[in-house]
Amino acid sequence: MNTFNKLLLATSAICTFSTAAFAEGHTKLPLVELPGIEGRDYWVPGEVNAEGKLEAMQAVVGKEAVKFSGTQDGPIQIALIYPSADTSDFWARNYIAMTKRLEELGIEFETTEFASRQIEHSLQSTYANQVVQDSDLYDFVIFGPSELAIQADNIDKMAQSDGFSTFVWAFHTPLKDLKNQPDAWFDFSSAAGALTMCDYMLDRLGTDVTMAMNRGIPGITDNQRSGDFKACVEEKGNWTTAYEHYGEYQREGGFEGTSLIMQAYPEATIIHNANTAMAMGSVEAQVALGKEKEIFSTGWGGTGLELDAIRRGELDATPMRMGDDVGAATAEAIKAHLEERESELPFVFLGRITVAHDQMSAEEIDALEQEAFRFSGVGALER
């Protein structure tokens, strides 16, 4: 991995080692200090993961399951507190992925779900108090916070419990001020996707290229998806950004931004889109003018809509999440704890992100889609 990527994600030789104390019973964190650490109230994965552990775990998750080597007196008990009553299928897919991987590993288990909606912060607090009170009933608690800062006290409270191990889903930025950190964090990283996409684009399209961007909404997600990508291609490939349009993650925003770009900035031969909706609006605008073959367009996430657009020759490339990795990695982490190998785990697990693109055959794209949803299934999830 090159130096630029290491600055954002991984441990780097140029980083300064820190002696900051961490919660009792855990390794001192951060392991290293990356640029910008002073201005953040959280750590990034490269500051808290020992070198090589994330890559090793990603490799395990991508391979066939190796059976649990121990014995059980009965099924382990897993509690899940997450906003699974919301519209996003992230929670349901990763629940399926976790349970199916546990079955492959030969681990007996029972689950108890405490469902909420994304906006029901106080309900999650009630659930957290309940599992802490009943800590003797559970071996593992998986917490999908409704919002990280709001649920920080509940993460701290559950992590302090000696009765169970605590895993956090859907976040990869451990808060610095937690007195008790959970055992592990599991998520996908937009920053990692941006750098994966940067490397692919530079390798395919070379240097000194002019691009334009359909960005989302100002904030951490767009800063990573768009800002980190822009910084990478400009620094490593001497690219120029002609125009940045904020389309607010809406299809209409992608359409309007692309229409403006094609009219006012014809020198831009690449259009970056920060999510699926804007990517669909962007290709719609290009197709309307017959320019979909003249502009190199990218999406984000590798959703079914994006893959279909690649198959039609309208979208050129997208960073694609291996969607079931978070659930599968959680199952592998449970196995490691049961085998007393938890020291081998990364503190923050990031699901794999690869690039799906128009130079792939239909069979290759299908295989990538099958890998991404190898447990939860391709297509809309029945809920």
C-alpha positions in Angstrom: 0.0 0.0 0.0 1.4 3.4 -0.9 2.1 6.2 1.6 -0.9 8.3 0.6 -3.3 5.4 1.4 -1.5 4.7 4.6 -2.1 8.2 5.8 -5.8 7.6 5.7 -6.2 4.0 6.6 -3.2 2.0 7.8 -0.3 2.2 10.1 2.6 4.1 8.5 6.3 4.4 9.2 6.1 8.2 9.2 3.5 8.2 12.1 4.5 9.0 15.6 3.8 6.4 18.2 1.7 7.5 21.1 1.7 6.5 24.8 -1.8 7.7 25.4 -3.4 5.5 28.0 -6.4 3.4 27.1 -9.1 1.6 29.2 -7.8 -0.9 31.7 -7.4 -4.4 30.1 -6.9 -3.1 26.6 -3.9 -2.2 24.6 -3.0 1.5 24.8 -4.5 3.5 22.0 -3.8 5.0 19.6 -1.1 2.6 18.4 0.0 5.4 16.0 -1.0 9.0 15.4 -2.0 9.9 11.9 -2.3 13.4 10.5 -5.4 15.3 11.8 -5.7 13.3 15.0 -5.6 16.4 17.2 -8.7 17.8 15.6 -10.8 14.6 15.9 -12.8 13.2 18.8 -12.4 9.7 17.3 -9.7 7.4 16.0 -9.5 6.2 12.4 -8.9 2.4 11.8 -5.2 2.9 11.0 -4.6 4.4 14.4 -6.0 1.5 16.3 -5.4 -1.6 14.2 -2.1 -3.5 14.6 -0.5 -4.0 11.2 -1.7 -6.9 9.2 -4.6 -7.9 11.4 -7.3 -6.3 9.2 -6.0 -7.8 6.0 -5.8 -11.2 7.7 -9.4 -11.0 8.9 -10.6 -9.9 5.5 -8.9 -12.9 3.9 -10.6 -15.3 6.4 -14.0 -13.7 5.7 -13.5 -14.2 2.0 -12.6 -17.9 2.3 -14.6 -21.0 3.1 -15.5 -21.4 6.8 -13.1 -23.5 9.0 -15.1 -25.4 11.6 -15.0 -24.3 15.3 -12.3 -26.3 17.0 -13.8 -26.4 20.5 -16.8 -27.9 22.2 -20.0 -26.3 23.6 -22.2 -27.2 26.6 -25.1 -25.4 24.8 -25.8 -22.7 22.3 -24.1 -19.3 22.9 -26.5 -16.4 23.5 -26.3 -13.4 21.2 -28.3 -10.2 21.8 -28.7 -7.7 18.9 -29.7 -4.1 19.6 -30.0 -2.3 16.2 -32.4 -0.2 14.1 -33.6 -3.1 12.1 -37.1 -1.8 12.0 -35.8 0.9 9.6 -36.0 0.7 5.8 -32.3 0.0 5.3 -31.6 -3.7 4.7 -28.0 -3.4 6.1 -29.1 -4.8 9.4 -31.2 -7.7 8.1 -28.5 -8.7 5.6 -25.8 -8.8 8.1 -27.9 -10.7 10.6 -28.5 -13.3 7.9 -24.8 -13.3 7.0 -23.7 -13.7 10.7 -26.1 -16.5 11.4 -25.4 -18.5 8.2 -21.6 -18.1 8.8 -22.1 -19.3 12.4 -23.9 -22.4 11.0 -21.0 -23.0 8.6 -18.6 -22.7 11.5 -20.5 -25.3 13.4 -21.3 -23.0 16.3 -24.6 -23.5 18.1 -26.3 -20.2 18.9 -29.5 -18.5 19.9 -30.3 -14.8 19.2 -32.5 -12.2 20.9 -33.3 -9.1 18.8 -34.1 -5.7 20.2 -35.3 -3.8 17.2 -35.8 -0.1 16.9 -36.0 2.6 14.3 -33.1 4.9 13.5 -34.7 7.8 15.4 -35.6 5.9 18.5 -32.6 6.8 20.6 -34.2 6.4 24.0 -35.6 3.0 23.1 -32.0 1.8 22.4 -31.0 3.2 25.8 -33.8 1.1 27.4 -32.5 -2.0 25.5 -28.9 -1.3 26.6 -29.9 -1.1 30.2 -31.9 -4.3 29.9 -29.0 -6.4 28.5 -26.6 -5.0 31.1 -29.1 -5.8 33.8 -29.4 -9.3 32.4 -25.8 -9.7 31.5 -25.7 -13.3 32.8 -28.1 -14.2 30.0 -25.8 -13.3 27.1 -22.4 -14.2 25.8 -22.2 -11.5 23.0 -24.0 -8.3 22.5 -24.1 -6.6 19.0 -25.0 -3.0 19.1 -25.9 -1.0 16.0 -26.2 2.6 17.4 -28.9 4.9 16.2 -26.3 7.6 16.2 -22.7 7.2 17.5 -22.4 10.3 19.8 -25.9 9.9 21.2 -25.3 6.2 22.1 -21.8 6.7 23.4 -22.8 6.2 27.0 -24.6 3.0 26.2 -21.6 1.7 24.3 -19.4 2.5 27.4 -21.9 0.9 29.7 -22.2 -2.4 27.8 -18.4 -2.5 27.2 -17.9 -2.3 30.9 -19.9 -5.4 31.6 -18.0 -8.5 32.4 -20.9 -10.7 31.5 -20.5 -10.5 27.7 -18.4 -9.3 24.8 -19.6 -6.2 23.0 -19.4 -5.6 19.2 -20.5 -2.4 17.4 -21.9 -2.5 13.9 -22.0 0.2 11.3 -19.3 2.5 12.7 -15.6 2.4 12.3 -14.5 5.5 14.3 -13.9 4.5 18.0 -14.6 7.6 20.2 -11.6 8.7 22.1 -13.4 9.6 25.3 -15.0 6.2 25.9 -13.8 4.9 29.3 -14.6 1.4 28.2 -14.2 0.4 24.5 -16.2 -2.4 23.0 -14.3 -5.6 21.9 -14.5 -4.7 18.2 -16.1 -2.4 15.6 -17.4 -3.6 12.2 -18.2 -1.5 9.2 -17.4 -0.4 5.7 -15.2 2.6 5.1 -16.0 5.3 2.6 -12.4 6.4 2.9 -11.2 2.9 2.0 -13.5 2.8 -1.0 -12.3 6.2 -2.2 -8.7 5.0 -2.2 -9.5 1.7 -3.9 -11.3 3.7 -6.6 -8.4 6.2 -6.8 -5.9 3.4 -7.5 -8.2 1.8 -10.1 -8.9 5.1 -11.9 -5.2 6.1 -12.0 -4.2 2.7 -13.3 -6.9 2.7 -16.0 -7.0 6.4 -17.1 -3.5 7.6 -16.2 -2.4 11.1 -15.2 -3.3 14.7 -16.1 -7.0 14.1 -16.5 -9.9 16.6 -16.0 -12.9 15.5 -14.0 -16.1 16.9 -12.5 -17.9 15.7 -9.4 -21.5 15.2 -8.3 -21.0 15.4 -4.5 -23.5 14.6 -1.8 -24.1 16.7 1.2 -21.3 18.4 3.1 -20.2 16.1 5.9 -18.0 13.1 6.8 -19.5 10.7 4.3 -19.0 13.0 1.3 -15.7 14.2 2.6 -14.5 10.6 2.4 -16.2 9.4 -0.8 -15.6 12.6 -2.8 -12.9 14.6 -0.9 -10.5 11.7 -0.2 -10.9 10.5 -3.8 -10.3 14.0 -5.2 -7.2 14.5 -3.0 -5.8 11.2 -4.0 -6.1 11.6 -7.8 -4.9 15.2 -7.7 -1.9 14.3 -5.6 -0.9 11.0 -7.2 -2.2 11.6 -10.8 -2.1 15.4 -11.2 -5.8 15.4 -12.1 -7.7 18.7 -12.3 -11.3 19.2 -11.0 -13.2 21.5 -13.3 -16.4 21.7 -11.2 -18.0 20.3 -8.0 -21.8 20.1 -7.8 -23.6 19.2 -4.6 -26.6 17.0 -5.6 -27.6 16.1 -2.1 -27.5 12.4 -2.9 -30.7 12.7 -5.1 -31.3 11.4 -8.6 -32.4 14.9 -9.6 -29.1 16.3 -8.3 -27.1 14.0 -10.4 -29.1 14.8 -13.5 -28.9 18.5 -13.0 -25.2 18.5 -12.1 -24.3 16.4 -15.1 -26.4 18.5 -17.5 -24.6 21.6 -16.2 -21.2 19.8 -16.5 -21.8 18.7 -20.1 -22.8 22.2 -21.1 -20.3 24.4 -19.2 -17.4 22.1 -18.6 -17.0 20.0 -21.8 -13.3 19.4 -20.9 -14.3 17.2 -18.0 -14.2 13.6 -19.4 -14.9 11.9 -16.1 -17.9 12.4 -13.7 -17.7 11.2 -10.2 -21.0 10.4 -8.4 -21.0 10.0 -4.6 -24.0 7.6 -4.4 -26.2 5.4 -6.5 -29.1 7.9 -6.9 -26.9 10.6 -8.3 -25.1 8.1 -10.6 -28.5 7.0 -12.0 -29.4 10.7 -12.6 -26.1 11.3 -14.2 -26.3 8.5 -16.7 -29.9 9.5 -17.5 -28.6 13.0 -18.5 -25.8 11.5 -20.6 -28.1 9.1 -22.4 -30.5 11.9 -23.1 -27.8 13.7 -25.1 -26.2 10.5 -26.4 -22.9 11.2 -24.5 -22.8 8.1 -22.3 -19.9 6.7 -24.4 -17.9 9.9 -24.3 -17.9 10.4 -20.5 -16.4 8.0 -18.0 -18.9 7.8 -15.1 -18.6 6.3 -11.7 -21.1 5.4 -9.0 -20.8 4.3 -5.3 -21.6 1.1 -3.5 -22.0 -1.5 -6.3 -25.8 -1.7 -5.8 -28.0 -3.7 -8.2 -29.0 -0.5 -10.1 -25.3 0.4 -10.6 -24.4 -3.1 -11.8 -27.3 -3.1 -14.2 -26.1 0.3 -15.6 -22.7 -1.2 -16.1 -24.2 -4.1 -17.9 -26.0 -1.7 -20.2 -22.8 0.2 -20.9 -24.1 3.4 -19.2 -21.9 3.4 -16.1 -18.2 2.6 -16.2 -17.1 1.8 -12.7 -18.1 1.7 -9.1 -16.5 0.8 -5.7 -18.5 -2.2 -4.7 -18.9 -3.3 -1.1 -18.9 -7.0 -0.3 -22.1 -6.5 1.6 -22.2 -9.6 3.8 -18.7 -9.1 5.1 -19.7 -7.4 8.3 -22.0 -10.2 9.4 -19.6 -12.9 8.3 -16.7 -11.2 10.2 -18.8 -11.0 13.3 -19.3 -14.7 13.2 -15.5 -15.2 12.8 -14.9 -12.9 15.7 -17.2 -14.9 17.9 -15.4 -18.0 16.9 -12.0 -16.4 17.7 -13.3 -15.4 21.2 -14.6 -18.9 21.8 -11.2 -20.3 20.8 -9.4 -17.6 23.0 -7.8 -16.1 19.9 -9.3 -12.7 20.2 -5.8 -11.1 20.3 -5.6 -12.0 16.6 -8.6 -9.7 15.7 -8.4 -6.2 14.3 -10.0 -3.7 16.7 -11.8 -2.2 13.7 -12.9 -4.5 10.9 -13.7 -3.0 7.5 -15.6 -5.0 4.9 -13.9 -5.5 1.5 -14.5 -3.0 -1.3 -13.5 -3.8 -4.8 -14.2 -2.2 -8.2 -16.9 -3.4 -10.6 -16.4 -2.0 -14.1 -17.4 -2.1 -17.7 -14.4 -4.2 -18.8 -15.7 -7.2 -16.8 -17.7 -9.8 -18.6 -21.3 -10.4 -17.6 -20.2 -13.6 -15.8 -17.6 -11.7 -13.8 -20.1 -9.1 -12.7 -22.5 -11.8 -11.7 -19.8 -13.6 -9.7 -18.9 -10.4 -7.9 -22.6 -9.8 -7.0 -22.9 -13.4 -5.8 -19.8 -12.9 -3.6 -21.1 -9.7 -2.1 -24.4 -11.2 -1.1 -23.3 -14.8 -0.7 -25.3 -15.3 2.5 -28.2 -12.9 2.3 -28.9 -13.4 -1.4 -28.9 -11.3 -4.6 -31.9 -9.1 -5.3 -34.4 -7.4 -3.0 -34.5 -8.9 0.5 -37.9 -10.2 1.7 -38.6 -8.7 5.1 
